């Protein structure tokens, strides 16, 4: 019964903020997996892999809704996606050799820095953004590579770093950056799921739990279906929310997750 509201909330979050939803799906999945009998190490790594499956469904539905309002350039999506293909390969390999606790602290640190960025940039007024880097195929592929490494290593779609990158470096308005991110996340999460699906778990899987590699299908599929539905309505809500309010809400949610990862991640 808990999987139903969890999937809907994750989907709403993913669609509203243009991210894969891992910022809340990983803590939720970690708790559920521990309750199901996984070790701490197993719950963290399974949650990371499974969150990508959920993010894939949520980002597809969010992208469908976003496409009705604004169309990101196909060139940008293509080059970001190409970079993320290689990046997820690198990130998933790194995650296998990092302890679960280290991953928790890494997630918390990145989320804290991202939250600070949004709090500083949300002052109640929408200032014009400035392009600091010329948008070439080289810089787009490099950006996609970094996003892919982060996504594969942490189980997040990568939107929480892609959106600030698009805004700060390429001069994209925040909400449009979130829309672009939702399209790119379809690719990064798909690449990540495939990578984790062909990996052999280095920990015991409780009896009755269905897995594809490190991905928990028993928990991932039910949540993913509901996340797909929530992602559509989250994207719809995104277009009705002021940019500065969107940034503040994002920062608050990230801070809550940071506290959970640092103080309750053991």
Secondary structure, DSSP 8 states (H G I E B T S, - for coil): -HHHHHHHHHHHHHHHHTS-SHHHHHHHHHHHHHHTT--HHHHHHHHHHHHHHHHHHHHHHHHHHHHTT----HHHHHHHHHHHHHHHHHHHHHHHHS-HHHHHHHHHHHHHHHHHHHHHH-SSS-------S---HHHHHHHHHHHHHHHHHHSS-SHHHHHHHHHHTT---HHHHHHHHHHHHHHHHHHHHHHHHTS--SS---TT--EETTEEHHHHHHHHHHHHHHHHHHHHHHTTS-HHHHHHHHHHHHHHHHHHHHHS--
